[in-house]
């Protein structure tokens, strides 16, 4: 319909010689859905855009265009309103055709052809395998998974990926933390340094290490771990070196692999039970083992993009828009996290994706410029990388704000949250606000079974529809879709018209939410749809004997259910038939 209206405006503007035919043909015309029925079904601001160019006030131009439109049969009327909008009113029968489309297409309604848009690799969560996922990761997981489904609905080829940071200093500290706890459990008492990870999960992993007899703990000597004059980081690094030397590099790597795998299994289980699955799990360690980092460094050297300074190797990222140059190879010969980032994102592009989307915490804002600089240094388009920043989650129990810290062990696991409120409520609440806004997660609201709880309110709408249809069957009335389609014109009260208008808008909501990466637009739409339905339900009698009255109402209810179920599915939320 939007395309029809655009062509109609282009034709009118050309015919009335407001612009030349070529200019009219190439004119960008925006058509938007009206927010209120009084303003019609669609509107355009074209008169506001052209007024200066043609020497008329916006309202004068809007009036002229509106009066000059040669109205096709599907267009009921047009009107110009201040300050210069043109409103379009579509014939009811044409609008109601959306019901036929929904019934015929079912869950495919609103779906664009796969591959009609750019291919996307969507990376999200990617938490270090140093502990379980906390409630902050839950927001990333719910948003990322829903965005992937939304983009697929909108016609993109989308694959999802979890980047496993299973190499580097944080992994060494994890292994040290586990081994010290394993020693304590075996009666070899020692106090872990402050930089070590703590918490019950460390003890669980230590029990696993002892059970598997992965290392002879008697070989570990930490007599010099409290060397004077060392800060906490220096002390921790010294302890890691001592442990490596006492048990041997091969054993240390064996323990590292087993510990990371243990944590990763927990992460995969927590995500899977939360309804989040990934197409790919990409290991940083494997990338290093396959010498991909070395190859990246060699490519950069060949392009004279690297400089030696203070014993380290630097990439001149300032040449690509970064605020300062970045180290890729440290003085000791080890590659940096930044080098891994370059290698990883180059690998993404080498796999043939048009667009790379990374979902990161808002504290990673400073990473964006360097990531784009890294891509540019490899002669990839930096604009192919899109970074979505997620604001933090604040979780409250009463008036006490719960803190999250994987090292102190004082954190709230993601699993604890969704087991308390349910997966449906957790996922819906996580995506209920824009990603660039902080989220205060209301545990009490999430468990309420009333209209104050938005996810319950939406699910209950679908359950009510299912109940109505079952009641009609119990009365022995036949559901005749053909008769429902034939008598769509009978759906003409206020709530029926609102529901039809909202259903018609579903494909636009999908496309707009996908384009803007605004998953919450879909959740808001479903709330609006549920609200209008509940009002309709409270006033309308559906179980009536008249076939020509009942069947179109049933058709409408079925369409509302189809859209609610499909929308909730995108959000990773179930749609129970009974509540």
Secondary structure, DSSP 8 states (H G I E B T S, - for coil): -HHHHHHHHHHHHHHTTSS-HHHHHT----EEE-SSGGG-SEEE-HHHHHHHHHTS-HHHHHHHHHHH----TTEEEEEEETTTEEEEEE-HHHHHHHHHHHHHHGGGTT---TTSS-EEEEE-----TTS--BHHHHHHHHHHHHHHHHHHHTT-EEEEEEEE--SSHHHHHHHHHHHHHHHHHTT------TTS--SHHHHHHHHHHHHHT-S-GGG---TTTT-TT--HHHHHHHHHHHHHHHH-HHHHHHHHHHHHHHHHHHHHHHHHHTT---SEEEEHHHHHHTTHHHHHHHHHHHTT-EEEETTEEEE-GGGGT-SS-EEEE-TTS-B-HHHHHHHHHHHHHHTT-SEEEEEEEGGGTTHHHHHHHHHHHTTS-GGGEEEEEE--EEEEETTEE----TTTT---BHHHHHHHH-HHHHHHHHTSS-TTS-EEEEHHHHH--STTSHHHHHHHHHHHHHHHHHHHHHTT----HHHHHHTGGG--SHHHHHHHHHHHHHHHHHHHHHHHT-HHHHHHHHHHHHHHHHHHHHH-----S-HHHHHHHHHHHHHHHHHHHHHHHHTT----S--
